[in-house]
Amino acid sequence: MDFFNSGFFWFIEGILFCVVVIGVKTWAVDRSIPMPYWKWLALSAWILLFGFTVAFIGTSLGENEPTAAVKGGILFGIIVIISGAGLWRLITSGSEKSEEGIETDPEEQPL
C-alpha cells in the first residue's frame, strides 16, 4: 500500500486528470458546446461527488463493512447517476443541434 502514498501515484493521478480536462474541452469545442465557468464548476462538483462515492465504497470494504458499502453505494450511486444525467442535459443544452438531435447539414444553410 506504500504505492498509493508515493509521489509517483499522485504524479500519475495528475496526468490522468489533465488528460480528462483536455478531453472534455476538446469534446465541447468539437460539438460547438459553450462551456462557461459555471459549467466547469458544476462538472468539477460532480466529479468530486463521484470520487467521494467511490472512496466511500472502497473505504467501507477496506474496513470490512460490506453492508455499509452496499447501502452507501446504492444511495450515493443513485444520487450520482441522477445528478450526472441532469448535468449532461445542462452541459449539452447549449449545443447548435436541432430539436431532434441531428446536426444541420452545412449544404442546406445559405452562404
Phi and psi in degrees as a GROMACS rama.xvg file:
@    title "Ramachandran Plot"
@    xaxis  label "Phi"
@    yaxis  label "Psi"
@TYPE xy
-67.5115  -22.6055  ASP-2
-60.4938  -40.037  PHE-3
-74.2639  -12.5738  PHE-4
-99.9634  -1.83466  ASN-5
-83.9291  160.062  SER-6
-67.7272  -27.9346  GLY-7
-64.3728  -40.8646  PHE-8
-60.1086  -46.3465  PHE-9
-71.0513  -27.671  TRP-10
-63.7454  -46.5381  PHE-11
-64.2031  -41.2096  ILE-12
-58.8593  -43.1756  GLU-13
-64.2683  -40.8224  GLY-14
-63.3042  -45.6635  ILE-15
-63.9599  -38.8246  LEU-16
-62.9421  -43.9235  PHE-17
-63.2561  -39.4958  CYS-18
-63.3691  -40.3594  VAL-19
-65.1295  -45.1671  VAL-20
-63.8331  -43.5644  VAL-21
-65.1343  -37.8238  ILE-22
-64.1266  -41.7513  GLY-23
-65.5851  -41.0464  VAL-24
-63.5698  -44.6932  LYS-25
-64.3129  -41.4715  THR-26
-60.6668  -44.4734  TRP-27
-65.3602  -40.0021  ALA-28
-67.2527  -42.6238  VAL-29
-62.5779  -32.1598  ASP-30
-97.5343  5.83472  ARG-31
56.6344  43.4453  SER-32
-100.894  118.425  ILE-33
-68.7606  135.259  PRO-34
-124.446  81.3777  MET-35
-69.9261  174.099  PRO-36
-60.7324  -34.0728  TYR-37
-69.6012  -28.1346  TRP-38
-71.307  -37.1072  LYS-39
-65.3599  -39.2977  TRP-40
-65.1948  -42.5696  LEU-41
-64.1166  -41.1586  ALA-42
-64.8515  -40.0493  LEU-43
-64.5182  -40.4237  SER-44
-64.2286  -39.4502  ALA-45
-67.2622  -39.9687  TRP-46
-62.3822  -40.9301  ILE-47
-62.5136  -43.5933  LEU-48
-61.4057  -42.5385  LEU-49
-62.8251  -42.8811  PHE-50
-64.2711  -40.4863  GLY-51
-65.1515  -34.7408  PHE-52
-64.2084  -47.7511  THR-53
-64.027  -40.4672  VAL-54
-65.0695  -38.5334  ALA-55
-62.902  -44.8521  PHE-56
-64.6662  -45.2403  ILE-57
-64.5752  -40.1722  GLY-58
-67.1186  -41.7432  THR-59
-64.2112  -40.8939  SER-60
-67.754  -36.8246  LEU-61
-66.1233  -28.7309  GLY-62
-91.7931  12.2677  GLU-63
60.4034  44.7805  ASN-64
-122.552  71.9499  GLU-65
-66.3773  -29.7027  PRO-66
-65.363  -43.9182  THR-67
-64.7312  -37.5349  ALA-68
-64.161  -42.2184  ALA-69
-68.8006  -48.7503  VAL-70
-64.5033  -44.2704  LYS-71
-67.2628  -37.953  GLY-72
-63.3283  -40.0841  GLY-73
-67.726  -49.1233  ILE-74
-62.6266  -56.0836  LEU-75
-69.7805  -31.7605  PHE-76
-63.6024  -42.1471  GLY-77
-63.7235  -42.6702  ILE-78
-62.2601  -43.2506  ILE-79
-65.4198  -41.4667  VAL-80
-66.3703  -45.9385  ILE-81
-65.9937  -45.4799  ILE-82
-67.7828  -32.623  SER-83
-66.698  -39.8718  GLY-84
-65.772  -41.4381  ALA-85
-64.9968  -41.5662  GLY-86
-64.9071  -38.816  LEU-87
-60.2788  -45.307  TRP-88
-65.2002  -37.3208  ARG-89
-67.0538  -43.8126  LEU-90
-68.4913  -42.3521  ILE-91
-84.1579  -0.560657  THR-92
-69.6615  -22.3846  SER-93
-93.4036  9.05203  GLY-94
-75.4403  162.746  SER-95
-94.0474  48.5518  GLU-96
-104.734  158.541  LYS-97
-75.1312  177.547  SER-98
-62.0007  -32.9477  GLU-99
-79.999  -5.61537  GLU-100
87.0326  10.0162  GLY-101
-99.9955  131.556  ILE-102
-68.3313  145.15  GLU-103
-73.1465  147  THR-104
-80.7918  125.676  ASP-105
-62.0083  -25.4995  PRO-106
-72.8749  -23.0124  GLU-107
-82.5064  -15.0607  GLU-108
-85.1512  140.671  GLN-109
-69.8362  147.97  PRO-110
